[in-house]
Amino acid sequence: MWLPDHSPEEEPRMTVTENTGARTEEAATLIADARERVDALDDRIIGLVQERMAVSAVIQDARISSGGRRVNLSREMEILGRYREALGKPGTALAMTLLELSRGRV
């Protein structure tokens, strides 16, 4: 049976460099700061996606209540093209995910 060579109270803490994978404190600090910024951006992106989903629901409700279809394929193709043009091939995958999220439940 394996036993640790220290007591739980002496549990080693990860250093900043271990947590970031950096080899210097300077790089670790830069990475930690940048990660905070990325986390803040992710929070904003999630909020924008949720807002997009809500707006899409309004559009779909209006289209369906007027006798139209839930999905407008020509509009979706425009969106796919815009994301592909701006972000390349991965942009298409991102747009597909956004469209899937925004279509709502069938």
C-alpha positions in Angstrom: 0.0 0.0 0.0 1.3 3.4 -1.0 1.5 6.1 1.7 2.3 9.8 1.1 5.5 11.0 2.5 3.8 14.0 4.2 0.7 14.4 6.4 -2.5 15.9 5.0 -1.8 19.1 6.8 1.5 19.4 4.9 -0.2 18.8 1.6 2.0 20.5 -1.0 0.4 23.5 -2.7 0.7 24.0 -6.5 2.9 27.0 -7.2 1.9 29.5 -9.8 4.3 28.0 -12.3 2.9 24.5 -11.8 -0.7 25.8 -12.2 0.1 27.5 -15.5 2.7 25.2 -16.9 5.1 28.1 -17.1 8.8 27.8 -16.2 9.3 31.2 -14.8 7.3 33.4 -12.4 7.1 36.2 -14.9 5.5 33.9 -17.5 3.3 32.4 -14.9 2.0 35.8 -13.9 1.4 36.8 -17.5 -0.5 33.5 -18.1 -2.6 33.9 -15.0 -3.6 37.4 -15.9 -4.4 36.4 -19.5 -6.5 33.5 -18.2 -8.5 35.9 -16.1 -9.2 38.0 -19.2 -10.1 34.9 -21.2 -12.5 33.8 -18.4 -14.1 37.3 -18.5 -14.4 37.1 -22.3 -16.0 33.6 -22.0 -18.6 35.0 -19.5 -19.5 37.8 -22.1 -19.6 35.3 -24.9 -21.9 33.0 -23.0 -24.2 36.0 -22.2 -24.2 37.0 -25.9 -25.1 33.4 -27.0 -28.0 33.3 -24.5 -29.2 36.7 -25.8 -28.9 35.4 -29.4 -31.0 32.4 -28.4 -33.7 34.6 -27.0 -33.8 36.8 -30.0 -33.9 33.8 -32.3 -36.9 32.5 -30.3 -38.7 35.7 -31.0 -38.0 35.4 -34.7 -39.1 31.8 -34.8 -42.3 32.6 -33.0 -43.1 35.4 -35.4 -42.4 33.3 -38.4 -44.4 30.3 -37.2 -47.4 32.4 -36.0 -47.5 34.0 -39.5 -47.7 30.5 -41.1 -44.0 30.2 -41.9 -41.5 27.4 -41.1 -39.5 27.3 -37.9 -36.2 27.3 -39.8 -35.2 29.6 -42.7 -32.4 27.7 -44.4 -31.4 30.5 -46.7 -30.8 32.7 -43.7 -28.8 29.9 -42.0 -26.6 29.6 -45.1 -25.9 33.4 -44.9 -24.9 33.0 -41.3 -22.6 30.0 -42.0 -21.0 32.0 -44.8 -20.4 35.0 -42.6 -18.7 32.9 -39.9 -16.7 30.9 -42.4 -15.5 34.2 -44.1 -14.5 35.7 -40.8 -13.0 32.7 -39.0 -12.2 30.1 -41.7 -13.4 26.5 -41.5 -13.7 26.4 -37.7 -16.0 29.4 -38.0 -18.5 27.1 -39.9 -18.5 24.7 -37.0 -19.0 27.5 -34.6 -21.9 28.9 -36.6 -23.5 25.4 -36.8 -23.3 25.2 -33.0 -24.9 28.6 -32.6 -27.6 27.8 -35.0 -28.3 24.5 -33.2 -28.5 26.3 -29.9 -30.7 29.0 -31.4 -33.2 26.7 -33.1 -34.8 25.7 -29.8 -36.5 22.4 -29.1 -38.6 20.8 -31.8 
